[in-house]
Amino acid sequence: MSSSSLAKDWLSPPFTNLFQTPLPIPNVKQPKQQVLNQVTGKSINYYEINILPFTKQVYPGKGPAHLVGYDAISPGPTFLIEKGQETVVRFINNASMANSVHLHGSYSRSPWDGWADDVTEPGQFKDYYYPNSQNARMLWYHDHAVDHTAENAYFGQAGAYIIHDAAEDALNLPSGYGVHDIPIILASKQYQNNGDLFSPALETTSLYGDVIHANGQPWPYFQVEPRKYRLRFLNTGISRSYILYFETATGAHANFQVIAADAGLLSGPVTTNRMAISIAERYEVVFDFSPFAGQNVTLRNERDVGADDDFLQTDKVLRFVVSPTPVVDTSTVPSVLRTVPFPADKNTVDHHFRFERSGGDWVINGIGWNDVDQRVLANVPRGTIEMWELENGSGGGWSHPIHVHLVDFKVVSRTGGRNAVQPYEAAALKDVVWLDTGETVRLEAHYAPWDGLYMFHCHNLIHEDHMMMAAFNVTALLDLGYNETHFIDPMEPRWRAQDATPDKFTPAAITEKVQFMASLQPYNKVDEVFSVLDQYWATKTGAPVPGPTPKIKARRISRAESGLEA
């Protein structure tokens, strides 16, 4: 339903301590072990993340909220990774529900991309191998388990994963994680009268929430110096979108510069005084607090955003308390940030996808995720550029943030609804696009470097859990003539979860496992792969010889298949 007025003041108990608690900064995750990649001679950083239940006091004078988070915090710890530093992250499920993990924005190989049916049951672990060879960008890791992604993410399974590179570091943008480079991880939730979270388990449409969180804290404040800050926004909520603006003490809407989006830096900074950010999107801005020394600047959210319900305080997010003491600020925002590798333009639509509700489920072209024989809706030849057209067919009551795995895409056009690509969208590559009510959007993407099965879906996680998810197959090219190991099957048994027994956690066992993964060279030749694909298509005169679409069923595998039994 559209929110032309408040749905009501509160669904949760009234929260009265706005801007009274400091903004928490998630701690930085440290590797547990370094393993030599015997192919490249470089090290692979090995990490362990425990998925654990924990409690947190949210409401003064009430009981604690029961959460489940990565390393028992929410948001989870932040990964700070240098470009080219491969990682293996072992996620150990010590919670009560199955999980799957997606590193959102990474071109991970299919078995490590977080396929929804590739779940890790309680008492098991799975090793995820990540390339980290893309340009600097803010990724994030979150749950992707079939049927209950919304519950897992809502109760705490989300965290930031930031890749740095030398080219971005040389720009002299505001820097220093937690100092002048600040993650602001947004979520909107609802609480029960006892102070515990209200569960989204029985929701079938949306759960907008009436309590806005930044870095896990409702309506915090953050003390800043009168200088420039880099603010990295990530919307981890399950249903709420935002249109953010900075309100000064005089009530004015201050300008700021958008410098990056989902896939890293824009071509140049875009100055604006409002910014839309839907679920799973990332936008990074530079805000200069120097004109506001000794004042407060409040980050706010507009009313009537998309199809969302408004509540009494959902127009407020975070307060910045600006010190009156001058400081020296040598950071800059260059007029040119990078040359964005936009895909070449196309004039024709390759696939049209309609997102709508049918028979109580949310579907794409009439197909839901549970239609296992029909859910591969596109076969895309590896290395090609395609234009996809996404249509919101749900009528005026719903919006859909759409995420396409594996690729970065260009938002080409938007008709209906807002009827325009926003300037900061046009200067960016993205992996999520907000398909607001009545909108049709066209995207262009280069489907590379890997072949295999990947997902695309609505990132309103209530919709995703109720089947608004499908797959596309980046088809193997049988005549490519390139010798490589293929990772096309996201349910390949040897990469599935295993029981968390002590013998698998010794340094020797970890080294053996990571070195075996690296020996198959899933990532270390990515530049060569791009070059081979470009040469193939530049000289191709006939039709490509595509490989078959993997036949994937939602199934439990045997212990023998998974390697749990010798």
N, C-alpha and C positions, 0 to 999 in steps of 0.2 A: 504494500500500500504506500502511496505517496505521503510524505510528511509535510503537509501544508500547515500543520500546527503540531503542538506537542502531543505525542500519543498519550502520555501522562507525565507527571513530574518524575516519578521513580517507579521502577520495578523492584530494584534492590532496596535495602534499608537506606535511608538518606545518608550520604557521605558528606560530612560537614568540614572536614579538615583539608580543604583545597589549598594547595601551594604551601603546605606546612612541613613537607618531608623532602629531603634532598633527592635529586635524581640519582638513582644507583647507576653505576657503570659496570657492566658485566666484566668479570675477570678474563684475562688472556689465557687460553689453553696452551699448555706446554707439552711437547712430545715426551713420551715415556721411553722411547728407544730410537736409535738410528740404525738403519739396516743398509748395508752396501748393495747397491744395484750392480750386479755383476756384469750386466750388459753395458751400462753407460759409465761405470766407475764413480757415479755420484751417489749421495746418500738419499734414502727415502725416510722421511719422518713418520714414525709409527705412534699413534695416539690410541688411548682407550677412553671411551665415554660410557659411563654407567647411567642407564635409565632407571631412575629411582623415585619412589614416592617420598614426599616431604610435606611439612606444614609451614605456613607462613601467616603471620598475624597481619591482616589487612584492615579490619575494622577495629578501632579502639573500643574496648569494653565488650566485645563479642568473641566468639570462639574463632579458632584459626581456620584458614582455608586449606583444604587438602589438595595438593598439587602433585604432578608427576613431571619431572624435568630431567634434562641432560645434566649429569653430575649433581642432581638434586638442587638445581637452581633454575629460575625462569626469569628472563631468557637464559638460555644455556651459555656456557663460556664462549668467548669470541676467539676464533682462529685468525691469527695474523700470519699470512703466508706470502713469501716472495715468489714472484713469477718464476716458473721452472722447477720449483721445489715440489716434487711428487710427495704425496701423503697416502698412508693407509690408516683409516680410522676404524677401529673395532668398536661397534656399538653393542653393548651387553644389556640384554633385557632383564632387569630385575624388578619389573613392574608386573601388573596383573593382566594386561592386555597385549596382544600381538602388536608389533611395530614394523614399519619399513621406513627407510631414511632416504630422502631426496636432497641432494646438494643442488639447490635451485640456482640455475644460471651457469652451471658447469656443463661442458660437453663430455660428460662421463660416458664410458662404455655402457651398453644396455644392461648388463648384469649388475652394475653398481649405480644405476640411475634411480633406484627406488620404485621399481615396478610394483603396482599396488598389491598384486597377489603374491609377491615375493616377500612374505612376512617372516619375521623372527618371533617365535613364540617365547613366552616367559621361560627363563632358564636357559635360553640360547643366546648366541652372539652371531654377528655377521661382520666380515671384514669388507669395507668399502675402499676401493682404490681410486684416487682422484688425480687428474693430470696437473691442474694449476698452471697451465701453459697459455691461458688466454690473457688478454691485456688486463691491467688493473681494473678491479670492479668489486662491488659489494655483492657477494653471494649470500645465501642463507641456507641453513640446513633445518629440515623440519620433517615431521612424520608424513607418511604417504600410505598407510595401511588401508587396505580395502575395507569399506563399510564404516570405519570409525576414525578416519583422519581428523574429522572435526573435533571429536572428543580428545584425542591425543594432543593435537596442537593447542586446543583451548586450555587444557589443563597444564600446559607448559612446555611441550616438545617443539621448541623453535630456538634458533640462535644465529648469530652473525658469523660470516666467514669471509674475510676481506683479503683480496689479493693486491699486493703492491707491485709496481714495476719501476724501473729506473727512469723511464720517460716521464711518468707522472711525478715522481719524486723531484725531478729537475725543474718542475714548474714553480716551485716555492709556494704552493698553496698552504693554507693553515694546516699544521701537522701536529702530531703527538697524540696517540690514541688516549682518550680520556682526559686530555689537557685542552687542546684546541681543535681536535678532531673527535667529534662526539657522535656516537651512535644514538639514535632516538627510535626505539623499537616500539611501535604502536600496537595496541590491542584494546578491544572494547568487550567488557564482560558483564555478567549479571550475577548477583549474589542472593543467597537465601537470608532469612531473618536471623539465623544463627551465626552468620559471618562466613559460611562456607560458600563455595561456588555453586551456582545453579548449573545443572548439566545440560548440554545440547543433545543428549542421546536420543530424545524422543522428538526432536524438532525435524520438520520436513520441508520447511521453506527458508527461514533465516533466523539467526539469533543476533540482533544488532547490539545488544548490551547497552546499559545506561551508565557504566563506570568506565571512563577512559583511562587507560594505563600508558605510561611511558617507561620503558625498561622495567616493567613489572610492578610499578608503583602508581596508584591512582593520583593523578593531578599533582605531580611533584614540582619543585622549583630547582633552578640550577643557577649557581653564582658564576658570573662571567666577568672578565675584564673588559674595559672599553676598547675593543679591538675586533679584528675579523676572526670568525670561527667557521670551521667546516662542520656542517650538521648533516649526518647521514640518516635519512628517514627510511624506515622499513615498516610496512604495514603487515603485521603477522595475524591480524584478526581473522575471524571466520566469516563475517558477513558485512561489516561496516566499511564504507569508503569515507574519504575526507576531502574537503577543499580547505586547505590550510592557509592562514595568513598571520602576519605578525602585527599585533595592535600595540601602538605606543601609548604613553601616559596621556596623550591628548586625544586618544581615540582614532588617530590616523592609522591607515594601513601602510606599513613601511615596505619599501622595495627591497628585494634581495635578488641574488644571482643563482640561478640553477646551473650547476656545472657538470652533473653526471646523472645517469639513469641506470636502468637495470644492467646494461652491458658496458658500463664504464663512462668515461668522459664524453661530453658532448663535443661537437666541433668547435663551439665557442660558448661563453656564458650567455644565458638568456635572462634578461632582467624582467621581473614580474612582481606583482604584489599579492598573488594568490596562486595556489598550486593544487591540482587534483592528484590524489594518490589512492588508488583502489587496492584491494587485497593482493598481497604478494609483490606489489610494485616497490621499487626503490628509487628514490630521488635524493640527490645530494645538493646542498645549497651552501653558499657562503653568505653569512649575514654579518654586517659590520655594526657592532654595538657602540662604536666610538661616538656617534652623535647623541647617545642616550646615557652618557655617564651619570651615575647616581640615580637612575630611574629604573622602573620595571618595564619590560617588554613581554607581552603575553602572547603565546602561540595559541591561536584559536581555530575553530572549525566552523564553517558556514552552516547555516540552517538549510533544510530542504536539499540535501545532497542525494542525488539519484533517487532511488526508491527507499532510502533508509528511513526508519522511524527516529524522530527526535525526542529527547528527554531533557529535563531541566538543565543539566550541566554538560550535555554532549557537545556544546559549542565551545568548550574550553579544553585545553590539552596540557599546557606546561607554562610556567612563568620563569622568565630569565630576570635575575636580579643583577643589575649592572653596577659594578664598583665605581665609585667616584674618582678613584685614583688613576691618573694617566699612566700608560705603559707604552713601551716602544714595540711597534708591530712592523716587522720587516717582510711579512708574507704578502703575496701579490695574487691577483687573478688575471692572467694574461688574456688578451682578446682572442687569441687562437689557442685552443687546448690540445687538439690533435686532429689528424685527418681520419675521419670515421670511415671504416670500410663498408659503405653501404652496398648492398647487392645491386647489380645492374637492373635498370628498369624493365618491366614487362608491360605489355599492353593488353594481355588477355588473362582471364581468371582460370586457374587450373582446377580449383576445388571450391565449392560453395558449401558452407556448413551453417545450419540453422539450429540455434539453441533455444529450446522451448520446454514447456512442461506438458506431459502427456500421461494420462492415467495414474497420476500421483507420483510418477518418476520425472526426473529432469533428463532430457535426452538430446542427442545431437543427430540431426537428420533422422529422427525417429528411432535411433539406436541407443541403448544404454550399455554400460560396462558389463552387465551380466549377460548380454547377448554375445557369448564368447565366440561364436562362429561368424558374427557379422561386425564385430567392433573394430576391425582394421578398415578404416574408412578412406585411406589413401595409400597408394604405393608410389613413392617418389624415387626416381632414379638417383642414386648417390652422386653427389657433386653438381646437381642441377639447381637452378633458381626457379622457384614457383611463386605464384601469387595466389593467396587464399583469401576468400571473401567470407567474413563472419557476420551472420545476421542474428540480431536479437529478436526472436519470434515469440517472446513471452508476453507480449502486450505491454501495457503501461505500468505494470506493477513490480517489475523485477529488472535487475541489471546483473551482468555477468562479466567479471574480470577473467579473461581467457589467457591461459598459459600454454605455450607450445614448448615442449622439452627439446633439448639438444641444440636448438638454433637461436641466433640473434636475428631479429627481424626489423624491417623498416615499416613504420605505420604510413601507408601511402595516402589513404583518404578515410574520411568519416562523413557519412550522410545520415540525415535524421538526427533527432536529439540535439546534441551540441553542434552538429553539422560542420565540424572543423577539426583538423588535427591541431592540437595545442602547440605553440611555438617550441616549447621545451621537449615535446614528443618528436617534432619534425627534425630537431638537431641531434637526435639520439638513435641508438639501436636499443631494442627492447626485447624482453621475453614474456611480458604480460601486457595486454592491452585491455582497457576498460571499455566494455561493450554496454554502454548505458542504455536506458529505456529508449526503444524506438530506433536504435542506431544500427547501421551496417558499416563495417570497417574492412578495409583491404590491407593485406600485409604482404611484403616480399621478403623471402628468406633464401639463403644458400644452404641447401641440405647436405652438409658436410661437417666434419671430415669422415664420420663413421657411417657404416651401414648398421642395420638392426632395427628392432621394434622399439618405438618410443610412444609416450602418451601425450595427449593434449586434452584440456579439460577446463571447466569453470573452477575458479579458485574461491568462489563462495563455497566453503567446505561442506556446508549442509547440502548444497546442490551436488557437489562431487560425490559425497557419500550416498546420495540417492541417484546415482548412475550417470551424471552428466560428465562422462569421461569416455574417451575413445582412444584408438591407437592409430599410428601411421607407421608404415614400413619403409625405411630408407633401403631400397633394394640393393643387394649385392650385384656388382657388375662382373659376370663370369668371364667376360673377355677383357677385363682391365689389364691382365698380365702383370699383376703386382703380387709378390709373395708376402703374405701376412697371415696372422691368426685372426679369425673372425670371432666377434662376440655379439652375434645377432640375436641370441635367445636370452631374454631377461630372466628366464627360469632355468637356465642351464644348471644341472644338478651340482656340479663341482663348485659353484660359487654360492650355493644356498647356505642358509644359517646352519649352525652346528650346536650341539649341546655344550654348555660352558663348563667343561671339566678341567681340573687343575693342570693336567698334562699339556693342555693347549695354550697355557699362559706362561710357560717357561721362556726365558730369553732365546733358548735354542729353537724351540718350537715356533716362536714368532718369527725368528730369522728365516727358518726354513720356509714357512708359509709365504712371507713377503717376497723372498727371493724367487720362489716358484712363480708367483704372480708376475713379477717383473721380467722373468725369463721369456714370457710370451710376448713381450714388447707391445703392450696395448697402447702406449702413449708416446714413446720416446722418438718416433719418427713422424710426428704430426705435420711438420713443415714439408717433409718429403711427400706425405700423403696428399696434402693440398696441391702440391706441384704436379704429382702424377695425375690427379683428377682433372686439373686444368688442362694438361696436355692431352689427356684422353678426349675430352669434349671439344678441344680446339681442332683436333684432327679427325674426329668421328664423322663418317659419311653415311653409314647405315644405322639401323636401329640397334640400340644396345642389347646385350644378352643378359636379361635380369635373372637373378637367383630367385628361388621360391620364397613365398611369405612363410615365416616360421609358424607352425601350428601350435599355438599356446592355449592350454586349457587352465582354468583355475583348479588346481589339484594339490593334494598333499603328496609329497614324495616319500619314498621308503628310506629307511636308515642306510641301506646299502647304496642307493643312488647318491645320497648326499655325502658319502664318504665317512659316515659316523661309525660304520662297522668295517673292519678290515676284510 
